[in-house]
Amino acid sequence: MKQFFGRSQRGNLAEAARGLSNPEFIMLISNTNQFEQHVAELEKLFPKVPSIGCIGMGYDTRVTEEGVSIIAHTDGVEAVTNVLEQVSVMPVKYIQRIEQDMHKIKASGDNTICIDFCSGNDACVLTTAYSMLKKKNISLVGGTGDAGKVSANGKVYNDAAAYALVKNKNGRVRAYKENIYRPMNMNKLIASETDRSNYLVGKLNGRPAKQVYQEVLNIQESDITEQTFKNPLGKLSGKDVCIVSIKAVEGGALTCYRQVNDSDVLILLELQDYRRVVEGTIQKIHQDFQRISAVFSVNCLFRYLLFSQNNEMNNYLDAMGRLGSHAGLVGYGEHYNSQFVNQSMTCVVFE
């Protein structure tokens, strides 16, 4: 298979698609003002080609902050695209679509990946989708788009998750997750007085969450939202840790970018030497694959901001580019199988 990346900083879709021929699957990454227009134009340019889209920033060797990006797969891919609707209320209502689509392309865990773009309620969506995908050992990689909109096959949806089952007809696929944080200590913080609908954590170990976070790090309240770049919260999930970014302070509570429930066990995380972590991920992928056709990744907006503030974003993209054809999405949350995480990178590698 081959991966195509095209961009237009001006938001000209035809310019972004220049040089693309006979695509077998397309991902559209657009901006808020032109999303609907780009979805319609893409369908006219490539009618009936399976596609999904969202609002965000695309990248290959550099980031397209405005305008439009196209990522397409050609020469050896079979894909089927669809949506789970009403994701804020009942995504399970549409779960049979995934089962039917897996059957349609004879999907298997060795050669098929599910890529999704979601408009919200990600944790519930992923639990729902992965309950079906895991029956075939199919991994999932994806992210959250902006403005509560996604697209599939030329149609824009609100309150939905657009997904693609992508089958590599010439080799394997494998999903990866990268975490550049480690436990600062293993002191457990038990969440309480949470509000799932507003992603709010009221208390940690029975005390106001804001106060606990400030005291542990010895910082002022005004520093909290910046400090999350260095010290996010982590939710323990078996032997794994899911990163929880802090969004804002609400009285004595903390509003986050993903749900935390009463009695969830949290710990405080600290930033590692992320250059070393990235190099470790690249080495792991090289160990797993002698031949790489393409890499599609999703990077958190907070990672993009962290790398950019340290003038490292282009270096990071150059490093990932050593794997081969690398392209992806800067999203507002990352998906890895059934996990909804923050401040992470997830990716799929095609042999």
Secondary structure by P-SEA (a helix, b strand, c coil): cbbbbbbbccccccccccccccccbbbbbbccccaaaaaaaaaaaccccccccccccccccccccccbbbbbbcccccbbbbbbcccccccccaaaaaaaaaaaaccccccbbbbbccccaaaaaaaaaaaaaaaacbbbbccccccccccccccccccbbbbbbcccccbbbbbbbbbcccccccbbbbbcccccccccccccccccaaaaaaaaacccccccccccccbbbbbbcccbbbbbbbccccccbbbccccccccbbbbbbbbcaaaaaaaaaaaaaaaaccccccccccccaaaaaaaaaaccaaaaaaaaacccccccccccccccccccccccccccccc
